[in-house]
Amino acid sequence: MVDDILHDRIEQYLLGNLPPDDCARLENEMAANQQLAEQVALQRLAITGIQRLAARDMRKKFELWDKETDGVSPQYPWLWATFILLGLLVFGIFLHYSKIRNKHEEHLRELEVIAARDSLITVLQADYRNLSTALDSLSRNSISEKDSLLKNELLLLRNRLKQGDRVLRELERQRNAGKSQMAMRLAPPPPRLRGNNQFSDSPVDRAKKAYNEGKYDQAVQLFRKIPDSDPAQAQVIQHLPLALFYAGDFSDAIPAFVKLWEDDPENEAANAQGYLMLCYLAEGKKTEVRQLRMVIVGNPNHIFYDKAVALKDSI
Amino acid sequence: MLKSYTDQQIIEAFRAGGTPRDSAWEYAFKTWKSGIISNIVRNGGTRDEAMDAIQDTCIHFENRVKQPGFMVERSLFAYFKYAVYRCWVNSRKTNSNVFSELRDEELENFSLEIDAQIVRGELARLLDETIGRLGNRCQSILSLALSGFSMREIAEKMGFQGGEQVAKNEKRKCQERYENYLNENPVIKEQLKNLFHG
């Protein structure tokens, strides 16, 4: 029987745990001692067998762990969170650019429709003028109204003229309606009128109350009822243009804003300029829009600066 | 939740042996198994063949990587995966050239080294048979000792009242019993030695 110390030394050698010097020393001893070599061979067999034993025990553990993870993916919460966030980001970017593209396409379509309508209006206007001229000419040259052929011609022409006129007015209305919508879209939200005493029954307070409640037509009527001599006329000059604008009465709002601008250029110029620009836009008066826009974009601190910049493509 | 390990931490745990070593193996197995098994299944093997190859490779892999001179130049997963794969290929005794694609010399050499230590066939059967004669108690003690459990831990697991010294004595007795069996059965001993040396 081999002593414990040698047995352990051989075991450590076979497991690769001996330092190189000790390994070399043992190998030299083995070379010189057949019995030692036999013992090493014997222990090698034993260790190999025990390693197979240990491997079988590991297999049992592997099978157990395999069952634990069956159908369960490794938990990498940070990895999953990253993938989900990336996915959301990509989706968000895609959605955003999709919306931008759709808006752009919608805008281009709108421009196309407007351009087509404008062309049609121009053609119809020319047609109207020609027909009108023709009718006048026929009326002047007609010898007798009893000439039935001529009468029929005149009647046909008049009817065509009326139809053309109706179509033309409808198209112009639609064109202006589109521009009105654009103006309202660009306009800031209606500012609340302060100083409204809800318990007072004065005409100006009633008008302001109607305005703050969104009843702009009613507010316009009430403001207009206030006589020029009333001390509250200053408030009328200040608030009536806004009421007219948000009621959609752009043609009347224009002189009202001009009057406001003249009345208080220091405090109301910027506001009046901005709203006037939008009123002219709604009325289709491009030249006036451009002029006011140039004034506004020349001042980056102007309260309507962003809206004036946004207006560029529309005009 | 499973504690995660770096490659270096796995090696440290292997060196520590016992419970840390088991925890490291649990992490390694659960993390690596799908890659290893799918690699074999993809090449015509079965899951059971893959598990057999993992079983045959694991102890030698562990012994190799925990040696002081081992340098981790690839991932431990790569080392283990190729070692298991080579074991599987060789156990099928096919003349497969599946390793022709393996251009990595480091992994190639590692897997060859590990595979050289794996016993198969008649040698494996005979070893299993002779070790089986030791009985469950001795098999448990020797397996725990090889797995790096301390004598104190073995004493606790086996329920030895006398503690470390008793565990040490029992281990020594089990080893002697095996060696005495072989010495008393020279034919088997010779057969094993002949098979071992090819």
Interface residues (C-beta under 8 A of the other chain):
Chain A: M1 D4 H7 L15 G16 A41 L42 Q43 R44 L45 A46 I47 T48 G49 I50 Q51 R52 L53 A54 A55 R56 D57 M58 R59 K61 F62 E63 W65 D66 E68 T69 P74 Q75
Chain B: M1 L2 D22 W25 E26 F29 K30 T31 K33 M51 I54 Q55 D56 C58 I59 H60 N63 Q67 V119 A124 L127 D128 T130 I131 Q139 L142 S143 L146 S147 R172 Q175 E176 Y178 E179 L182 N183 K189 L192 K193 F196
